[in-house]
Amino acid sequence: MAFMKILVTGGLGYIGSHTVIELINNGFIPIIIDNLSNSELFMLDRIQKITGIKPDFYKLDIRNYDKLNQIIKNYDKIDGVIHFAAFKS
C-alpha cells in the first residue's frame, strides 16, 4: 500500500502543525509549505520530536505560483491539499 501524500499550506502554524502531527500519526505523508509569517521554524523540530518524523518543508509564500508549481512537480503524486495559509484580519 502506498502512503498518501498531503500538502499542508500553513503547516507550521498552530492548527496546521497539529494537523500535520495527526496526519503522520495516521500514516499519511505531509508536505509542508509555510512562509513563516504567522509561525516559527522550530515547530518543524517539535513535529519531529513528537512523531519521530521530519516532514518535507518548503519556506514559500503560496502566492508565488512559479515556485509552488516547481515544488508540486517534485512529487510524483500529491493526493490532497489542506489549506491553512491565510492572514488574519
Contacts in CASP RR format, 6 or more apart in sequence:
PFRMAT RR
TARGET T0000
AUTHOR 0000-0000-0000
METHOD contacts of the structure
MODEL  1
MAFMKILVTGGLGYIGSHTVIELINNGFIPIIIDNLSNSELFMLDRIQKI
TGIKPDFYKLDIRNYDKLNQIIKNYDKIDGVIHFAAFKS
3 27 0 8 1.000
3 28 0 8 1.000
3 29 0 8 1.000
4 27 0 8 1.000
4 28 0 8 1.000
4 29 0 8 1.000
4 79 0 8 1.000
4 80 0 8 1.000
5 28 0 8 1.000
5 29 0 8 1.000
5 30 0 8 1.000
5 31 0 8 1.000
5 75 0 8 1.000
5 77 0 8 1.000
5 78 0 8 1.000
5 79 0 8 1.000
5 80 0 8 1.000
6 23 0 8 1.000
6 28 0 8 1.000
6 29 0 8 1.000
6 30 0 8 1.000
6 31 0 8 1.000
6 78 0 8 1.000
6 79 0 8 1.000
6 80 0 8 1.000
6 81 0 8 1.000
6 82 0 8 1.000
7 30 0 8 1.000
7 31 0 8 1.000
7 33 0 8 1.000
7 72 0 8 1.000
7 78 0 8 1.000
7 80 0 8 1.000
7 81 0 8 1.000
7 82 0 8 1.000
8 16 0 8 1.000
8 19 0 8 1.000
8 20 0 8 1.000
8 23 0 8 1.000
8 30 0 8 1.000
8 31 0 8 1.000
8 32 0 8 1.000
8 33 0 8 1.000
8 81 0 8 1.000
8 82 0 8 1.000
8 84 0 8 1.000
9 33 0 8 1.000
9 34 0 8 1.000
9 62 0 8 1.000
9 81 0 8 1.000
9 82 0 8 1.000
9 83 0 8 1.000
9 84 0 8 1.000
9 85 0 8 1.000
10 16 0 8 1.000
10 32 0 8 1.000
10 33 0 8 1.000
10 34 0 8 1.000
10 35 0 8 1.000
10 39 0 8 1.000
10 83 0 8 1.000
10 84 0 8 1.000
10 85 0 8 1.000
11 17 0 8 1.000
11 19 0 8 1.000
11 20 0 8 1.000
11 30 0 8 1.000
11 32 0 8 1.000
11 33 0 8 1.000
11 34 0 8 1.000
11 39 0 8 1.000
11 84 0 8 1.000
11 85 0 8 1.000
12 32 0 8 1.000
12 34 0 8 1.000
12 36 0 8 1.000
12 39 0 8 1.000
12 40 0 8 1.000
12 41 0 8 1.000
12 43 0 8 1.000
12 44 0 8 1.000
12 57 0 8 1.000
13 34 0 8 1.000
13 38 0 8 1.000
13 39 0 8 1.000
13 43 0 8 1.000
13 84 0 8 1.000
14 39 0 8 1.000
15 84 0 8 1.000
16 82 0 8 1.000
16 84 0 8 1.000
17 39 0 8 1.000
17 43 0 8 1.000
17 46 0 8 1.000
17 47 0 8 1.000
19 30 0 8 1.000
19 82 0 8 1.000
19 84 0 8 1.000
20 30 0 8 1.000
20 32 0 8 1.000
20 47 0 8 1.000
20 55 0 8 1.000
21 47 0 8 1.000
21 50 0 8 1.000
21 51 0 8 1.000
23 29 0 8 1.000
23 30 0 8 1.000
24 30 0 8 1.000
24 47 0 8 1.000
24 51 0 8 1.000
24 53 0 8 1.000
24 55 0 8 1.000
25 51 0 8 1.000
29 55 0 8 1.000
30 55 0 8 1.000
30 56 0 8 1.000
31 55 0 8 1.000
31 56 0 8 1.000
31 58 0 8 1.000
31 71 0 8 1.000
31 75 0 8 1.000
31 78 0 8 1.000
32 44 0 8 1.000
32 55 0 8 1.000
32 56 0 8 1.000
32 57 0 8 1.000
32 58 0 8 1.000
33 57 0 8 1.000
33 58 0 8 1.000
33 60 0 8 1.000
33 62 0 8 1.000
33 68 0 8 1.000
33 71 0 8 1.000
33 85 0 8 1.000
34 57 0 8 1.000
34 58 0 8 1.000
34 59 0 8 1.000
34 60 0 8 1.000
34 85 0 8 1.000
35 59 0 8 1.000
35 60 0 8 1.000
35 61 0 8 1.000
35 62 0 8 1.000
35 85 0 8 1.000
36 59 0 8 1.000
37 61 0 8 1.000
37 87 0 8 1.000
38 87 0 8 1.000
38 88 0 8 1.000
41 59 0 8 1.000
44 54 0 8 1.000
44 55 0 8 1.000
44 57 0 8 1.000
45 54 0 8 1.000
47 53 0 8 1.000
47 54 0 8 1.000
47 55 0 8 1.000
48 54 0 8 1.000
58 71 0 8 1.000
60 67 0 8 1.000
60 68 0 8 1.000
60 71 0 8 1.000
62 68 0 8 1.000
62 85 0 8 1.000
72 78 0 8 1.000
END
